[in-house]
């Protein structure tokens, strides 16, 4: 790669707040001759002069990454010149660490801090499928998370940005691609700050239980079990064991049913009870 190309390549990698993690004090200084790991998950290994892969560099890099807390993709192979240019340009940033010196990585450059900043005071709109009739918009099928402030956290291959914009026409959707593992971590972190799909589904079933009590002379306990049975469960306690994936699917099923019966029944419980009897 020519000098100018290496400079442009490094400049592009270091744009948009992308931190070269191996240029911080979190990694041994010596690893820079073999590799470069970035906060967006891209991971570069030095090529041999004659081969596409420098086996020594690769195995040394993999050894370093075994203890790394940061997600990364498959290795991409670049020349030693490119690595040198990456670390040369990295010196312009506050997070850069020179050999034997300490530097501070800006707190919003780590995955954990990124997620904490993302979910604080924010609400995820895709904890359950925002379009009950399109299974592909479930986060179990497509890798994304959409938030009330318009941030769309997704993988490179996410195809439904335009459809989400149509579903939420008043939302200024701003797409941000992240490593796949970050999206999983986003949903795990959300469990601590807002209702999960499981919680939303159980709440729906409790509402159905209260509707059933108004339609019958059953006690609350009896209505719980009836609610479970007419929804396809053997007993209420089975509902409590539902996981996030099934809960998202079941919430969509309940919402679709509501649309279908809206002109004949006041509630899904009324429809289910009439059918069950």
TORMARNU-703691 format. One line per field, with one value per atom (N, C-alpha, C): residue in one letter; x, y, z; residue number from 0. Coordinates in steps of 0.05 Angstrom, whole numbers, plus 5000, padded with zeros to 4 digits. Example, Ala and Ser with C-alpha at 12.3 -4.5 7.8 and 13.67 -1.06 7.14 Angstrom:
# TORMARNU-703691
resn: (a,a,a,s,s,s)
px: (5264,5246,5264,5257,5273,5258)
py: (4886,4910,4934,4955,4979,5001)
pz: (5156,5156,5156,5142,5143,5157)
resi: (0,0,0,1,1,1)
//
This chain:
# TORMARNU-703691
resn: (x,x,x,x,x,x,x,x,x,x,x,x,x,x,x,x,x,x,x,x,x,x,x,x,x,x,x,x,x,x,x,x,x,x,x,x,x,x,x,x,x,x,x,x,x,x,x,x,x,x,x,x,x,x,x,x,x,x,x,x,x,x,x,x,x,x,x,x,x,x,x,x,x,x,x,x,x,x,x,x,x,x,x,x,x,x,x,x,x,x,x,x,x,x,x,x,x,x,x,x,x,x,x,x,x,x,x,x,x,x,x,x,x,x,x,x,x,x,x,x,x,x,x,x,x,x,x,x,x,x,x,x,x,x,x,x,x,x,x,x,x,x,x,x,x,x,x,x,x,x,x,x,x,x,x,x,x,x,x,x,x,x,x,x,x,x,x,x,x,x,x,x,x,x,x,x,x,x,x,x,x,x,x,x,x,x,x,x,x,x,x,x,x,x,x,x,x,x,x,x,x,x,x,x,x,x,x,x,x,x,x,x,x,x,x,x,x,x,x,x,x,x,x,x,x,x,x,x,x,x,x,x,x,x,x,x,x,x,x,x,x,x,x,x,x,x,x,x,x,x,x,x,x,x,x,x,x,x,x,x,x,x,x,x,x,x,x,x,x,x,x,x,x,x,x,x,x,x,x,x,x,x,x,x,x,x,x,x,x,x,x,x,x,x,x,x,x,x,x,x,x,x,x,x,x,x,x,x,x,x,x,x,x,x,x,x,x,x,x,x,x,x,x,x,x,x,x,x,x,x,x,x,x,x,x,x,x,x,x,x,x,x,x,x,x,x,x,x,x,x,x,x,x,x,x,x,x,x,x,x,x,x,x,x,x,x,x,x,x,x,x,x,x,x,x,x,x,x,x,x,x,x,x,x,x,x,x,x,x,x,x,x,x,x,x,x,x,x,x,x,x,x,x,x,x,x,x,x,x,x,x,x,x,x,x,x,x,x,x,x,x,x,x,x,x,x,x,x,x,x,x,x,x,x,x,x,x,x,x,x,x,x,x,x,x,x,x,x,x,x,x,x,x,x,x,x,x,x,x,x,x,x,x,x,x,x,x,x,x,x,x,x,x,x,x,x,x,x,x,x,x,x,x,x,x,x,x,x,x,x,x,x,x,x,x,x,x,x,x,x,x,x,x,x,x,x,x,x,x,x,x,x,x,x,x,x,x,x,x,x,x,x,x,x,x,x,x,x,x,x,x,x,x,x,x,x,x,x,x,x,x,x,x,x,x,x,x,x,x,x,x,x,x,x,x,x,x,x,x,x,x,x,x,x,x,x,x,x,x,x,x,x,x,x,x,x,x,x,x,x,x,x,x,x,x,x,x,x,x,x,x,x,x,x,x,x,x,x,x,x,x,x,x,x,x,x,x,x,x,x,x,x,x,x,x,x,x,x,x,x,x,x,x,x,x,x,x,x,x,x,x,x,x,x,x,x,x,x,x,x,x,x,x,x,x,x,x,x,x,x,x,x,x,x,x,x,x,x,x,x,x,x,x,x,x,x,x,x,x,x,x,x,x,x,x,x,x,x,x,x,x,x,x,x,x,x,x,x,x,x,x,x,x,x,x,x,x,x,x,x,x,x,x,x,x,x,x,x,x,x,x,x,x,x,x,x,x,x,x,x,x,x,x,x,x,x,x,x,x,x,x,x,x,x,x,x,x,x,x,x,x,x,x,x,x,x,x,x,x,x,x,x,x,x,x,x,x,x,x,x,x,x,x,x,x,x,x,x,x,x,x,x,x,x,x,x,x,x,x,x,x,x,x,x,x,x,x,x,x,x,x,x,x,x,x,x,x,x,x,x,x,x,x,x,x,x,x,x,x,x,x,x,x,x,x,x,x,x,x,x,x,x,x,x,x,x,x,x,x,x,x)
px: (5017,5000,5018,5012,5028,5025,5045,5044,5018,5009,4984,4960,4960,4938,4938,4961,4963,4954,4961,4952,4921,4910,4881,4867,4878,4867,4866,4888,4890,4871,4870,4852,4823,4815,4788,4781,4800,4795,4792,4806,4807,4786,4768,4748,4723,4705,4680,4684,4703,4708,4715,4726,4735,4762,4763,4788,4805,4830,4849,4855,4842,4845,4873,4887,4914,4935,4925,4942,4938,4921,4916,4932,4930,4946,4933,4912,4899,4913,4931,4945,4975,4990,5020,5029,5048,5059,5070,5082,5095,5076,5050,5031,5027,5035,5029,5043,5065,5079,5064,5046,5031,5002,4990,4961,4950,4925,4910,4881,4871,4843,4828,4804,4789,4763,4753,4729,4704,4705,4682,4683,4704,4706,4724,4734,4752,4780,4792,4817,4836,4860,4879,4904,4915,4939,4960,4985,5006,5010,5011,5018,5048,5054,5082,5090,5115,5124,5116,5117,5113,5087,5074,5050,5027,5002,4979,4977,4986,4983,5010,5015,5039,5031,5037,5029,5037,5062,5072,5056,5051,5036,5007,4995,4968,4966,4984,4982,4989,5007,5013,4988,4975,4952,4929,4925,4903,4908,4933,4939,4932,4937,4930,4900,4885,4856,4841,4854,4841,4832,4847,4841,4828,4821,4810,4780,4771,4743,4726,4739,4725,4718,4695,4687,4703,4707,4721,4712,4716,4708,4731,4730,4751,4775,4799,4823,4823,4832,4837,4868,4880,4909,4918,4937,4947,4977,4989,5019,5029,5054,5067,5066,5067,5066,5039,5018,4991,4989,5000,5000,5016,5039,5055,5040,5026,5011,4987,4975,4953,4963,4985,4996,5008,5018,5028,5006,4983,4961,4947,4948,4935,4947,4972,4985,4971,4954,4940,4917,4910,4886,4894,4875,4881,4884,4871,4873,4899,4915,4940,4959,4972,4993,5020,5039,5067,5079,5100,5113,5122,5113,5121,5104,5085,5068,5039,5024,4996,4979,4957,4938,4910,4891,4864,4847,4833,4815,4789,4779,4754,4732,4717,4698,4677,4670,4649,4660,4685,4696,4694,4686,4684,4655,4652,4626,4607,4616,4599,4589,4608,4600,4582,4588,4570,4542,4538,4512,4499,4514,4503,4493,4508,4499,4475,4474,4452,4425,4425,4400,4391,4409,4402,4381,4358,4337,4325,4331,4321,4303,4287,4269,4273,4276,4279,4252,4247,4222,4220,4242,4242,4245,4240,4240,4220,4197,4179,4178,4170,4170,4152,4163,4146,4126,4128,4108,4101,4079,4071,4068,4062,4056,4081,4103,4128,4149,4151,4169,4199,4206,4233,4241,4222,4229,4232,4229,4236,4266,4276,4305,4317,4299,4309,4316,4305,4312,4331,4329,4346,4362,4386,4404,4403,4385,4382,4368,4370,4355,4348,4322,4313,4304,4313,4307,4290,4277,4257,4270,4297,4310,4319,4312,4318,4343,4359,4383,4376,4387,4383,4410,4413,4438,4434,4452,4447,4473,4471,4494,4496,4519,4524,4502,4492,4474,4445,4438,4410,4396,4373,4360,4334,4326,4298,4297,4317,4317,4293,4288,4266,4239,4236,4211,4206,4227,4224,4217,4228,4221,4192,4181,4152,4135,4144,4129,4130,4152,4155,4161,4141,4146,4156,4149,4157,4185,4197,4223,4245,4265,4289,4309,4306,4323,4351,4370,4398,4412,4422,4433,4462,4469,4497,4504,4522,4530,4550,4545,4563,4567,4587,4591,4567,4561,4538,4536,4558,4558,4548,4552,4543,4513,4499,4470,4459,4470,4462,4465,4488,4494,4474,4466,4446,4420,4410,4385,4389,4412,4417,4416,4429,4429,4402,4385,4358,4341,4347,4331,4332,4351,4354,4339,4330,4319,4291,4281,4254,4242,4215,4203,4214,4219,4228,4204,4210,4188,4173,4188,4175,4156,4166,4149,4124,4128,4105,4085,4094,4075,4060,4074,4061,4040,4047,4028,4003,4007,3984,3966,3979,3964,3949,3961,3947,3923,3926,3903,3881,3889,3869,3855,3871,3859,3838,3843,3823,3798,3802,3779,3763,3776,3762,3746,3757,3742,3716,3716,3692,3672,3682,3665,3654,3665,3657,3656,3650,3649,3674,3695,3720,3735,3749,3768,3792,3809,3833,3851,3855,3872,3861,3834,3822,3824,3820,3822,3850,3870,3898,3902,3893,3897,3880,3856,3839,3852,3863,3877,3900,3915,3937,3926,3906,3895,3884,3869,3857,3877,3901,3922,3943,3937,3955,3974,3972,3989,3974,3989,3976,3967,3983,3977,3991,3983,3995,4025,4033,4062,4080,4068,4083,4089,4070,4074,4098,4101,4122,4150,4152,4178,4185,4169,4173,4199,4213,4238,4232,4252,4249,4240,4252,4245,4216,4207,4179,4160,4168,4151,4147,4168,4164,4145,4148,4130,4101,4097,4070,4057,4073,4062,4052,4067,4058,4033,4031,4007,3982,3986,3963,3955,3974,3968,3954,3963,3950,3921,3917,3890,3872,3883,3868,3858,3874,3867,3845,3847,3829,3801,3799,3773,3761,3775,3768,3739,3728,3701,3679,3687,3666,3668,3692,3696,3711,3703,3716,3744,3749,3776,3783,3809,3818,3807,3806,3795,3767,3750,3722,3721,3739,3740,3749,3771,3782,3762,3748,3729,3705,3695,3673,3681,3705,3715,3720,3731,3737,3713,3692,3667,3654)
py: (4976,5000,5025,5044,5068,5085,5103,5120,5135,5148,5163,5145,5121,5103,5094,5089,5081,5104,5128,5151,5154,5152,5154,5131,5107,5084,5089,5098,5102,5125,5146,5169,5160,5143,5133,5116,5099,5082,5098,5120,5135,5158,5158,5178,5170,5189,5184,5171,5181,5173,5143,5131,5104,5102,5089,5088,5064,5068,5045,5035,5014,5005,4996,4984,4975,4998,5023,5046,5059,5046,5056,5039,5046,5032,5006,4997,4971,4948,4953,4931,4935,4913,4916,4933,4950,4967,4950,4927,4911,4899,4897,4885,4901,4927,4945,4937,4922,4914,4892,4879,4856,4862,4881,4883,4911,4915,4939,4931,4937,4931,4957,4960,4985,4981,5003,5001,4994,4996,4987,4957,4944,4915,4906,4924,4916,4910,4890,4878,4872,4884,4883,4868,4851,4836,4842,4843,4849,4826,4833,4813,4807,4784,4778,4792,4797,4810,4793,4767,4749,4734,4733,4717,4735,4727,4742,4742,4720,4718,4714,4730,4727,4710,4684,4665,4674,4683,4692,4715,4735,4758,4750,4732,4724,4710,4691,4677,4694,4713,4732,4750,4758,4775,4760,4735,4719,4714,4711,4707,4731,4755,4780,4782,4775,4778,4758,4737,4717,4730,4749,4762,4790,4796,4823,4824,4845,4848,4859,4866,4879,4860,4863,4846,4853,4833,4839,4820,4828,4811,4793,4783,4767,4784,4773,4789,4799,4823,4834,4838,4832,4832,4857,4872,4896,4896,4914,4916,4928,4924,4936,4967,4977,5005,5017,5002,5011,5012,4991,4992,5015,5020,5043,5069,5072,5097,5099,5077,5078,5089,5078,5086,5114,5122,5149,5170,5165,5183,5182,5158,5155,5174,5182,5200,5227,5233,5259,5259,5235,5233,5231,5240,5241,5213,5193,5166,5151,5163,5149,5147,5124,5120,5115,5131,5126,5105,5092,5070,5080,5065,5072,5094,5105,5126,5117,5131,5125,5146,5138,5157,5149,5167,5161,5156,5133,5128,5143,5159,5173,5153,5158,5138,5129,5146,5137,5120,5111,5095,5065,5057,5029,5020,4994,4983,4988,4983,4986,5015,5034,5062,5071,5060,5067,5058,5033,5023,5038,5044,5058,5086,5099,5125,5123,5101,5097,5093,5077,5069,5088,5105,5123,5144,5143,5161,5157,5134,5128,5103,5099,5076,5061,5035,5019,5012,5017,5012,4984,4969,4943,4920,4926,4904,4883,4892,4874,4884,4866,4872,4897,4918,4942,4937,4916,4909,4879,4875,4848,4829,4841,4824,4818,4830,4825,4813,4786,4772,4781,4790,4798,4823,4838,4861,4854,4829,4821,4821,4831,4831,4803,4783,4755,4746,4761,4754,4774,4799,4820,4833,4840,4849,4880,4889,4918,4925,4950,4961,4989,4996,5023,5037,5062,5077,5101,5111,5132,5159,5162,5186,5184,5162,5159,5144,5136,5121,5092,5084,5057,5043,5024,5009,4983,4978,4955,4944,4921,4908,4920,4915,4926,4916,4892,4880,4886,4903,4908,4922,4911,4919,4935,4941,4951,4979,4995,5023,5038,5035,5050,5041,5015,5006,5017,5017,5029,5058,5072,5101,5104,5085,5086,5080,5062,5055,5077,5093,5115,5140,5151,5174,5199,5202,5226,5224,5201,5195,5202,5217,5223,5200,5179,5155,5160,5154,5158,5131,5120,5093,5093,5074,5071,5041,5034,5006,4999,4976,4966,4937,4925,4896,4881,4858,4842,4837,4832,4825,4849,4873,4897,4897,4889,4890,4871,4847,4828,4841,4855,4867,4890,4904,4925,4914,4892,4880,4869,4858,4849,4872,4895,4918,4930,4929,4940,4927,4902,4888,4902,4919,4932,4959,4969,4996,4998,4978,4979,4951,4949,4923,4906,4881,4863,4852,4838,4825,4806,4792,4773,4788,4811,4827,4838,4846,4857,4836,4811,4789,4781,4779,4771,4792,4818,4839,4837,4830,4825,4803,4781,4758,4765,4782,4790,4807,4824,4840,4823,4802,4783,4768,4762,4749,4766,4792,4810,4812,4812,4813,4787,4764,4739,4738,4751,4752,4768,4788,4804,4788,4770,4754,4729,4722,4697,4701,4680,4681,4669,4667,4654,4672,4658,4673,4681,4698,4707,4684,4665,4642,4625,4620,4604,4618,4645,4660,4660,4660,4658,4632,4610,4584,4583,4594,4594,4611,4634,4651,4636,4621,4605,4584,4570,4548,4557,4579,4588,4602,4607,4619,4598,4573,4551,4540,4549,4539,4519,4501,4482,4495,4513,4526,4553,4570,4597,4596,4577,4576,4571,4559,4555,4581,4600,4626,4640,4636,4650,4641,4618,4608,4616,4633,4641,4657,4653,4669,4692,4709,4733,4728,4708,4702,4694,4675,4666,4689,4704,4726,4746,4753,4772,4761,4735,4723,4723,4717,4715,4743,4763,4790,4798,4791,4797,4782,4757,4741,4753,4763,4776,4802,4817,4842,4837,4816,4809,4801,4785,4775,4799,4819,4843,4857,4859,4872,4856,4830,4813,4814,4815,4812,4840,4861,4888,4896,4887,4896,4879,4857,4839,4836,4839,4835,4859,4866,4888,4882,4857,4849,4822,4816,4789,4769,4776,4757,4749,4768,4762,4742,4747,4728,4701,4700,4674,4659,4674,4661,4649,4665,4655,4630,4631,4608,4584,4589,4567,4553,4568,4557,4538)
pz: (5000,5000,5000,4982,4980,5005,5009,5033,5036,5015,5016,5022,5011,5016,5045,5056,5084,5102,5095,5111,5110,5086,5084,5098,5097,5110,5140,5151,5180,5189,5173,5179,5180,5161,5160,5184,5192,5215,5241,5243,5268,5268,5248,5247,5263,5268,5282,5309,5324,5352,5354,5333,5334,5348,5371,5387,5379,5375,5372,5400,5409,5436,5443,5423,5428,5429,5425,5429,5456,5473,5500,5520,5545,5565,5574,5559,5566,5553,5535,5520,5521,5519,5520,5496,5501,5479,5456,5463,5442,5422,5429,5410,5385,5386,5363,5338,5340,5315,5301,5315,5303,5297,5311,5309,5316,5310,5319,5322,5346,5353,5357,5345,5347,5363,5373,5390,5374,5347,5331,5325,5336,5333,5310,5294,5272,5284,5272,5284,5261,5261,5240,5249,5231,5237,5215,5222,5203,5183,5158,5137,5137,5128,5122,5096,5091,5067,5042,5045,5022,5023,5046,5049,5058,5052,5061,5091,5104,5133,5145,5166,5182,5206,5205,5226,5253,5256,5282,5293,5275,5284,5292,5276,5281,5309,5314,5340,5364,5360,5382,5387,5365,5368,5382,5373,5385,5414,5422,5450,5466,5455,5469,5472,5450,5450,5468,5475,5493,5519,5528,5554,5550,5525,5519,5527,5540,5546,5523,5501,5479,5457,5445,5422,5397,5380,5355,5333,5309,5286,5277,5253,5242,5235,5236,5230,5201,5197,5171,5169,5146,5144,5129,5141,5129,5131,5117,5117,5143,5148,5171,5169,5144,5139,5149,5144,5153,5183,5196,5225,5236,5224,5233,5230,5208,5204,5223,5230,5250,5276,5285,5312,5310,5287,5284,5287,5273,5274,5301,5314,5340,5361,5357,5376,5379,5360,5361,5381,5392,5409,5438,5456,5484,5496,5484,5495,5488,5471,5462,5485,5487,5507,5494,5501,5491,5509,5499,5514,5542,5563,5590,5602,5589,5600,5601,5618,5622,5608,5598,5587,5595,5591,5600,5575,5574,5552,5559,5541,5546,5554,5575,5585,5566,5546,5527,5504,5506,5485,5491,5514,5520,5514,5510,5504,5527,5552,5575,5578,5575,5578,5555,5531,5508,5514,5523,5529,5552,5573,5595,5586,5569,5559,5541,5526,5507,5522,5543,5555,5578,5587,5609,5600,5613,5607,5579,5567,5540,5542,5522,5521,5495,5497,5473,5462,5437,5424,5412,5412,5399,5419,5445,5465,5457,5447,5432,5403,5386,5357,5351,5340,5334,5312,5297,5276,5281,5295,5302,5278,5255,5231,5214,5222,5207,5226,5225,5243,5239,5215,5210,5226,5236,5252,5282,5289,5316,5319,5342,5346,5348,5349,5349,5320,5300,5272,5260,5268,5257,5280,5275,5297,5299,5317,5320,5346,5354,5376,5369,5370,5363,5389,5392,5417,5411,5433,5431,5422,5427,5418,5389,5375,5346,5340,5361,5356,5347,5325,5315,5317,5335,5339,5324,5305,5288,5276,5264,5250,5222,5210,5183,5163,5167,5148,5153,5171,5178,5154,5146,5121,5124,5149,5153,5164,5159,5169,5157,5131,5118,5129,5135,5145,5174,5190,5217,5215,5195,5192,5185,5169,5162,5187,5203,5228,5248,5248,5267,5251,5237,5219,5233,5259,5273,5286,5283,5296,5276,5285,5269,5274,5257,5261,5252,5270,5263,5268,5246,5247,5257,5274,5283,5283,5266,5265,5287,5300,5321,5317,5331,5330,5340,5329,5336,5366,5379,5407,5424,5414,5429,5431,5409,5408,5429,5431,5452,5480,5484,5510,5515,5494,5498,5510,5499,5509,5537,5543,5570,5590,5582,5600,5603,5583,5584,5605,5612,5632,5659,5663,5689,5690,5667,5666,5654,5641,5630,5629,5626,5625,5601,5606,5585,5570,5548,5533,5551,5568,5587,5606,5617,5635,5621,5596,5581,5575,5568,5563,5588,5610,5635,5643,5639,5645,5627,5602,5584,5594,5604,5613,5640,5656,5681,5674,5654,5645,5634,5619,5609,5632,5652,5676,5689,5692,5704,5687,5660,5642,5645,5648,5652,5678,5699,5724,5720,5704,5699,5682,5666,5648,5662,5685,5699,5729,5743,5772,5784,5769,5778,5798,5817,5834,5818,5830,5816,5809,5828,5823,5800,5801,5780,5753,5753,5728,5717,5734,5724,5709,5720,5706,5681,5681,5657,5635,5643,5624,5611,5627,5616,5596,5604,5588,5561,5562,5536,5518,5530,5513,5505,5512,5503,5523,5549,5570,5587,5600,5618,5644,5654,5679,5681,5699,5701,5706,5723,5730,5705,5684,5660,5645,5647,5635,5648,5674,5688,5680,5666,5657,5629,5616,5589,5586,5564,5559,5540,5535,5520,5491,5479,5451,5448,5464,5462,5470,5490,5499,5477,5462,5440,5419,5413,5394,5404,5429,5440,5443,5449,5449,5422,5401,5374,5367,5376,5371,5384,5408,5422,5408,5398,5384,5358,5344,5318,5323,5344,5351,5358,5372,5379,5354,5334,5309,5294,5295,5280,5292,5319,5333,5341,5334,5344,5338,5315,5307,5319,5333,5345,5375,5386,5414,5426,5451,5464,5472,5480,5489,5478,5477,5469,5489,5515,5535,5528,5519,5512,5489,5469,5446,5455,5470,5479,5497,5514,5533,5517,5498,5482,5466,5455,5439,5457,5480,5499,5509,5514,5525,5504)
resi: (0,0,0,1,1,1,2,2,2,3,3,3,4,4,4,5,5,5,6,6,6,7,7,7,8,8,8,9,9,9,10,10,10,11,11,11,12,12,12,13,13,13,14,14,14,15,15,15,16,16,16,17,17,17,18,18,18,19,19,19,20,20,20,21,21,21,22,22,22,23,23,23,24,24,24,25,25,25,26,26,26,27,27,27,28,28,28,29,29,29,30,30,30,31,31,31,32,32,32,33,33,33,34,34,34,35,35,35,36,36,36,37,37,37,38,38,38,39,39,39,40,40,40,41,41,41,42,42,42,43,43,43,44,44,44,45,45,45,46,46,46,47,47,47,48,48,48,49,49,49,50,50,50,51,51,51,52,52,52,53,53,53,54,54,54,55,55,55,56,56,56,57,57,57,58,58,58,59,59,59,60,60,60,61,61,61,62,62,62,63,63,63,64,64,64,65,65,65,66,66,66,67,67,67,68,68,68,69,69,69,70,70,70,71,71,71,72,72,72,73,73,73,74,74,74,75,75,75,76,76,76,77,77,77,78,78,78,79,79,79,80,80,80,81,81,81,82,82,82,83,83,83,84,84,84,85,85,85,86,86,86,87,87,87,88,88,88,89,89,89,90,90,90,91,91,91,92,92,92,93,93,93,94,94,94,95,95,95,96,96,96,97,97,97,98,98,98,99,99,99,100,100,100,101,101,101,102,102,102,103,103,103,104,104,104,105,105,105,106,106,106,107,107,107,108,108,108,109,109,109,110,110,110,111,111,111,112,112,112,113,113,113,114,114,114,115,115,115,116,116,116,117,117,117,118,118,118,119,119,119,120,120,120,121,121,121,122,122,122,123,123,123,124,124,124,125,125,125,126,126,126,127,127,127,128,128,128,129,129,129,130,130,130,131,131,131,132,132,132,133,133,133,134,134,134,135,135,135,136,136,136,137,137,137,138,138,138,139,139,139,140,140,140,141,141,141,142,142,142,143,143,143,144,144,144,145,145,145,146,146,146,147,147,147,148,148,148,149,149,149,150,150,150,151,151,151,152,152,152,153,153,153,154,154,154,155,155,155,156,156,156,157,157,157,158,158,158,159,159,159,160,160,160,161,161,161,162,162,162,163,163,163,164,164,164,165,165,165,166,166,166,167,167,167,168,168,168,169,169,169,170,170,170,171,171,171,172,172,172,173,173,173,174,174,174,175,175,175,176,176,176,177,177,177,178,178,178,179,179,179,180,180,180,181,181,181,182,182,182,183,183,183,184,184,184,185,185,185,186,186,186,187,187,187,188,188,188,189,189,189,190,190,190,191,191,191,192,192,192,193,193,193,194,194,194,195,195,195,196,196,196,197,197,197,198,198,198,199,199,199,200,200,200,201,201,201,202,202,202,203,203,203,204,204,204,205,205,205,206,206,206,207,207,207,208,208,208,209,209,209,210,210,210,211,211,211,212,212,212,213,213,213,214,214,214,215,215,215,216,216,216,217,217,217,218,218,218,219,219,219,220,220,220,221,221,221,222,222,222,223,223,223,224,224,224,225,225,225,226,226,226,227,227,227,228,228,228,229,229,229,230,230,230,231,231,231,232,232,232,233,233,233,234,234,234,235,235,235,236,236,236,237,237,237,238,238,238,239,239,239,240,240,240,241,241,241,242,242,242,243,243,243,244,244,244,245,245,245,246,246,246,247,247,247,248,248,248,249,249,249,250,250,250,251,251,251,252,252,252,253,253,253,254,254,254,255,255,255,256,256,256,257,257,257,258,258,258,259,259,259,260,260,260,261,261,261,262,262,262,263,263,263,264,264,264,265,265,265,266,266,266,267,267,267,268,268,268,269,269,269,270,270,270,271,271,271,272,272,272,273,273,273,274,274,274,275,275,275,276,276,276)
//
